[in-house]
Amino acid sequence: MFKSAIFLVIGALALSSCASKVHRGVVAMKIDETTAHVGLKSNVVAVGDHVELYGNKCTKNKIETGQGCTKYSKGHGVVSSILNEDYSVIKFDDGVKFQEGDFVEKHAH
């Protein structure tokens, strides 16, 4: 019985270590029309990593309930440099419209 419990715990730990985690960051500062400083830590991204840019579309009549916002994709970008431990520079594709407060998620490929 004790050995079964140990194998069960080890199996659960092994499976949980394989769980994927989405790495997100917020656009902190717009540098120009295609480049931004984003709060993505240096231990989760590297130069060349791909990210997807998202915005939130919220309807006024549901803001009080917290159920009126929808996440939508705004475009694609690539990590062009790591500024420091907390911030990275993202270069977005031409034509992608973004603003401070938008957020990015690292692609999981």
VMD Tcl script that draws the C-alpha trace (Angstrom):
set ca {
  {0.00 0.00 0.00}
  {2.81 2.42 0.94}
  {4.67 1.70 -2.32}
  {1.51 2.39 -4.32}
  {1.10 5.75 -2.61}
  {4.72 6.67 -3.36}
  {4.32 5.79 -7.04}
  {1.09 7.79 -7.18}
  {2.80 10.88 -5.73}
  {5.82 10.52 -8.05}
  {3.51 10.10 -11.04}
  {1.51 13.19 -10.11}
  {4.69 15.25 -9.74}
  {6.00 14.06 -13.10}
  {2.75 14.94 -14.85}
  {2.49 18.35 -13.21}
  {6.00 19.25 -14.37}
  {4.85 18.74 -17.97}
  {1.92 21.15 -17.64}
  {2.20 24.12 -19.96}
  {2.18 27.64 -18.59}
  {1.30 30.67 -20.66}
  {3.80 33.49 -20.24}
  {2.14 36.91 -20.46}
  {3.39 40.46 -20.36}
  {1.88 43.93 -20.65}
  {2.94 46.63 -23.09}
  {4.55 49.15 -20.72}
  {5.85 51.71 -23.21}
  {5.43 52.28 -26.93}
  {8.82 53.13 -28.49}
  {7.56 53.69 -32.03}
  {4.82 52.37 -34.35}
  {6.24 48.81 -34.37}
  {8.29 48.47 -31.17}
  {7.46 48.37 -27.46}
  {8.89 47.64 -24.03}
  {6.92 44.71 -22.60}
  {6.94 43.29 -19.09}
  {8.28 39.85 -20.02}
  {10.96 38.55 -17.68}
  {14.35 37.50 -19.02}
  {13.94 34.00 -17.58}
  {10.84 33.26 -19.71}
  {11.74 34.72 -23.13}
  {14.77 34.85 -25.39}
  {15.65 36.92 -28.44}
  {13.77 35.47 -31.41}
  {10.80 34.12 -29.42}
  {7.42 34.74 -31.04}
  {4.54 36.42 -29.21}
  {0.89 37.15 -29.96}
  {-0.51 40.58 -29.11}
  {-3.97 40.82 -27.54}
  {-6.39 43.52 -26.52}
  {-9.59 43.50 -24.49}
  {-12.93 44.60 -25.90}
  {-15.32 45.49 -23.11}
  {-19.00 46.35 -23.33}
  {-20.18 49.20 -21.09}
  {-23.36 47.55 -19.84}
  {-21.51 44.60 -18.30}
  {-18.40 46.20 -16.80}
  {-19.99 46.26 -13.33}
  {-20.42 42.48 -13.38}
  {-16.92 41.79 -14.69}
  {-18.32 39.68 -17.52}
  {-18.26 42.18 -20.35}
  {-14.69 41.85 -21.67}
  {-13.44 39.64 -24.47}
  {-9.80 38.96 -25.37}
  {-9.02 39.40 -29.08}
  {-5.87 39.00 -31.16}
  {-4.28 42.15 -32.57}
  {-1.21 40.68 -34.24}
  {2.19 39.02 -33.98}
  {5.61 40.08 -32.76}
  {9.13 38.84 -32.03}
  {11.40 39.46 -29.04}
  {14.17 41.66 -30.47}
  {16.17 42.23 -27.26}
  {16.15 41.73 -23.51}
  {16.37 45.06 -21.65}
  {16.84 43.75 -18.13}
  {15.46 41.14 -15.74}
  {11.89 42.45 -16.03}
  {11.49 43.94 -19.53}
  {11.97 42.86 -23.13}
  {11.70 44.70 -26.44}
  {9.09 43.35 -28.87}
  {9.03 44.23 -32.58}
  {5.52 43.81 -33.97}
  {4.71 43.08 -37.60}
  {4.09 46.10 -39.84}
  {0.50 47.29 -39.60}
  {-0.14 45.89 -36.11}
  {-1.85 48.56 -34.00}
  {-1.01 48.46 -30.30}
  {-1.07 50.66 -27.22}
  {0.16 50.68 -23.65}
  {-1.90 48.22 -21.63}
  {-2.27 45.64 -24.42}
  {-0.76 42.28 -23.51}
  {1.29 39.58 -25.19}
  {1.52 35.84 -24.77}
  {4.57 33.83 -25.73}
  {3.86 31.25 -28.43}
  {4.17 27.69 -27.16}
  {6.06 26.14 -30.09}
}
mol new
graphics top color blue
foreach p $ca { graphics top sphere $p radius 0.5 }
foreach p [lrange $ca 0 end-1] q [lrange $ca 1 end] { graphics top cylinder $p $q radius 0.2 }
display resetview
